[in-house]
């Protein structure tokens, strides 16, 4: 996790020993309270997920882009550098 100048997180990285980091994105609204209800996510590498605020400063944007691109380019199982709205992974029928 990285915090902004006010001590509020602007990015959370899910890279866990259990290799289930990206599966945590299936939990609806998991980071709403920390990153805001419109947070976005990326799965640059099979064992890594990144969640981040939508309203990033230019410096924060560069930091997040560096994390996503670095994991995608140097990971052992690259997936995609694409970014998604977090709700793209939630089934609206599960309520």
N, C-alpha and C positions, 0 to 999 in steps of 0.2 A: 504494500500500500504506500502511496505517496500523498502527502498533504500539501495544500496550498499555503500561502503566507498567513492565513488565519487559522491554520491547524485543522482545516476540513479536508478530508480525502477527496482527491479528484480522479484517482485511478486505483483499482484493486486488481491484483494479479493472482490468478488461481493456478498455482503450480505446486501441487501437493505430492507427497511421497506415494499416495495411493493411486496416482495417475488419473484421478476422477475429476480433475479441475473443471473441464468443460461441462461435465454433467450437472454441475451446480447452476448452470445457466437455465436449467429446466424449472427451477424454483421461481414461480411468479413473484415479481416485486421484491426479490431478495435484497436488492440494494437501493430501493426507493428512498429509504430514510437517510441514506448516506450520500448517494450520487444524484438523487432527484428522480422523479417518475419517468423522465424521458431519457434515462441513461442508455448508452450504447455498449455493444460488446464486439469482441473479435475472438476468433479461434485460430491463431496463426500456426499452431503446432498441436498435434493430436493430444498431448498431455497438458496443454496450457490454454487458459482462457483469460481474457483481459476485459474488465468492465470499467467504463469511464464516463465522467460527466459529459453532457452534450455541450455545455457552455465553457469551453476551455480557453484560456489565454493563449496567445501565440507560443509562449515558452512551454506551457503545458501540452499544447497540441504537438509541438516538436518532440517532447519527451514521450508522449503516448505513441506517436508514429514511429519513433525509434525503437520502442519496445516491441511493437507489433511487427515491424519489418525485421528487426533482429531475430526474434523468435522464428519468424517464417523462413528467413534465409539461412539461419544456422541451426535450426532444430533438427532432431534426428528423424522426425516424421512430420514434415511441413504440411499444412492444410491450405490456408488462404490468408492473405493480408486484408481481405474485405472486412468492412464494418457493418454491423446490423443493429437495428433497434432491438433492445432486449426482449420485447414482447413477441418478436418473430419466432421465438422458441417455445412459447407457451400455448397450450391447447385451450382455446376459449371455452370449449365444451366441458372442461374439467371443473370449472367454477370453484 
